[in-house]
């Protein structure tokens, strides 16, 4: 279609369409009556452009005023034409509307209340004899209210279209502001469930939508789905997945973990394409069987955390591809489980399984090491008394281990909360305090423990420097391709004269805010490369541990805090770690959570299930326990280090 069509002020054809608007308005005779519905809708779109007050720089104020005056007069012609639509001509008029103007047609019907001229009988016939999209109609609250009963019946008779609208409004995660959808008041909770159930029974339901339905968290304000329908969706998803993987061989991905008696190096990692092979030295483990070293292996061999003691197990947006972030269908209430996350999940489970059995083969139970950490190590190293934990016994089944480990985990975390708050553990108080454990609220000894980016300026800065969706990373004369502007400036010399005119405003903002500067050779460079690296760390990991940074980096963080671009929090777990724990243990935050705590604490699973399933779940729960041990140890160590730093500072003589 070569006609004018308004999409948004960010439309790449905005400037060209404005010029077409001027031509259209100038050539149109103000007194001429239009006789074509598409001519009317085109004038309506032209008015949208003028109404947005964004004009070419060469348009004078007189030009703009003249065009606005003409389009406002022409809009009277539009109104008169649209108001002629009634029972007699609705079907014929709609059939003439060009495809890209269908939504504008209903906007105008709504704007001029033309629906008052169209009887319910006529609208019902129209709905049953045309291919009008429900999505077009439901954008208008007034049209939906006018024909609520008819639209409800249409939705019930067309579950394939209706279920997408229901999921789009209530479940689907949107990466930009979604268009409003108004469902008729006559559409009851049971009607919505009926639509979803009928969709699941249809011949070719979409696997992505079925997965969304299976994870719906029922809510009277959104979608209230019965357990029977949720179970139907779960079973349908499993059926479709089997069909899909039988018919599609996919891409082979291999992850292996082995322990070698002949290998001298502590660890060998081999990455070949989509294959990861990790080999660990059994000899080294047997020769270093003291409990501190065996726990440190989770840090330095298996890398469950990085050098800032941030968990590497979590999903990170920076590790997700463009399709995973923007294209794939996911629920607004789901935990993101991208490809990189799934690979880490498999690798760490194999590490846990292999290491657990290696230790057992030399007479050491990982559960005993955890008990030692709380009951002996914390007392000896930090004089932290009275921590107690009872891990699952050696002879219990994995089902029983899973049932017993989550209360043990919650107990030590509640003990830690008391110790942080009171400096000691009172078990009578612990028994009286029966409130639910909220992982994001577990406190830390450390003030300003975590730094997070916040605010519009921070988000804009991160977008300009590090986003692969920002055009600053593209340089026409470069033979290399870069993901973002940070990579470009790190690897290339960029002269200010090479910056395209359409990118100048963004680069000038970075210079004005003193993140970039122009050197003597007129090249664009970072004002402070250490600051750029710190921001990159924040972008990649979404959190920085304040006291793990150098003094210079801490000063930079303080400056960003003064600008309102970061905020500090003091909790045991970071936000990303809390999300990961909630995803694993419950469904309080995410509808696709593994829900392992509730599965074993509240609803006893089918004991006859394969013991291998309980074995795997136990390893997942042990993984959370190990992360907890690492984070608690780090909290104690950091506090001790800060106290030593303060004492040295106080003992140092003043120099004048």
Secondary structure, 3 states (H helix, E strand, C coil): CCCCCCCCCCCCCHHHHHHHHHHHHHHCCCCCCCCCHHHHHHHHHHHHHHHCCCCCCCCCHHHHHHHHHHHHHHHHHHHHHHCCCCCCCHHHHHHHCCHHHHHHHHHHHHHCCHHHHCCHHHHHHHHHHCCCCHHHHHCCHHHHHHCHHHHHHHHHHCHHHHHHHHHHHHCECCCCCCCCCCCCCCCCHHHHHHHHHHHHHCCCCCHHHHHHHHCCCCCCCCCCCCHHHHHHHHHHHHHHHHHHHHHCCCCCCEEEEEEECCCCCCEEEEEECCEEEEEEEHHHHHHCCCHHHHHHHHHHCCCCECCCCCECCCCCHHHCCHHHHHHCCCECCCCCCCHHHHHHHHHHHHHHHHHHHHHHHCCCCHHHHHHHHHHHHHHHHHCCCCCCCCCCCCCCCHHHHHHHHHHHHHHHHHHHHHHHHHCCCCHHHHHHCCCCCCHHHCECCCCCCEEEECHHHHHHHHHHHHCCCCHHHCCCCCCCCCCCHHHHHHHCCEEHHHCCHHHHHHHHHHHHCCCEEECCCCEEEECCHHHHHHHHHHHHHCCEEHHHCCHHHHHHHHHHHHCCCEEEECECCCHHHHHHHHHHHCCCCCCCCCCHHHHHHCCCCCCCCCHHHHHHHHHHHHHHHHHHHHHHHHHHHHHHHHHHHHHHHHHCCCCC
